[in-house]
């Protein structure tokens, strides 16, 4: 259907046609010059508003009522909102002052069009009817039937389709015979507009009988050589055929025709009506995905303008149902929100037709669904957030595990090359001098003879050795130092460190010195404290054992710990990990794989 605002523009532009053509008698005032400035397309709105106010002010001073009428009419074309409504009232007021039926009727028409753009269809229809009562006495059939078309279009908006149908039949009957160009208005357009509007009205009311003839009449009129310039209207007739096919439930035919019309339009309009009926046809034909693609045009229009024609509301109900079936809660929420927004817009801006609007979902039901979805989406967001956190932790754990595995393998390779492949197994362990049987019998000799030694100190309980109270370096007799070193050397070679009961005190007694001197000598010559010294001896022995005795690799960690002189498996594992940066269990597993 051709938009009502198309005819609004044509009528408003023609309101001042006659009066704006004449020149005034005032030397310093040129209405047409000022009008050309106001109608400049690229003029800023603030500057245009200023020129309009100056024009009205100057015309009031001149006291020319016809020019003032033209000025108000011009102002109404280039303003919006309350300003436009005020200028509409001014047009009617000055028209009544002028007093002729033609001028008052012209003012009512202008007022009706302004009210129509503000969705006040009842007020618009009232203004049109008052104008019609004044004009019907005259003989200007063009103006009367032009107005009759606007009355029919407004009645269609108000749901008065039968009355609109009657009015359109009158206009077609007139314009079929009279479609000349009069005062700059091409009435061939009104002939075609009336045909298309009647076809659409018949389709809405289920009276399809005359439509075939009306469609052919329109096509034949356009095919006439004299009307070749009207070929751009042919897609509108095709669209009307498609709309009729939809109402006749011939959805495949509707889809074919509406796609054809949309592909052949050659104008600036977005043709929301075609996309609506195309989408509805796809929907009813079971092609919901394609329907959603068509409804997307209406969705974009709503997003852009914040409102849309009430007849398109059902498209948004379908979009809600589509995403309800898809279980897409975010989209469901979006379209419930849009339906609620449209409800408010229609209630406010379409006051007269709002009570008659058909809706599948009541406002209370939509609000309940919105609340349920809002709660569900919050829960889903919390769940998703928890999932993201958990996934992140898992990824970090996986990354850590991979990194740890890489580092352990790298460290094992380093240890393998150092302790297994090379001949030397570490400090103070000389494996070539003595052949030790793999048996605890070799280590039965106890070197702790001090029976008063009753408090056994395990290696993990040892603290860092004390220094002299004065903080000065202990002075040790060189002979005594050499004797202690000889004792330590024999201690290492005879592997007496494998006795887990060895303590700093018992070792000092064995070496013939005290704990302070022994600690000092170990620190000086072994470059470590007593605890580290003992741990290194035992761990080096473990490595030597694993290298030289394959059967030792099948022993448990507890057994290996005992064989190496550790009192517990925990102490062994802890010290092994601290020294070699891998656990003994892992090292042994890799060693068994390697060899």
Order of alpha helices (4+ residues) and beta strands (2+ residues): alpha-alpha-alpha-alpha-alpha-alpha-alpha-alpha-alpha-alpha-beta-beta-alpha-alpha-alpha-alpha-alpha-alpha-alpha-alpha-alpha-alpha-alpha-alpha-alpha-alpha-alpha-alpha-alpha
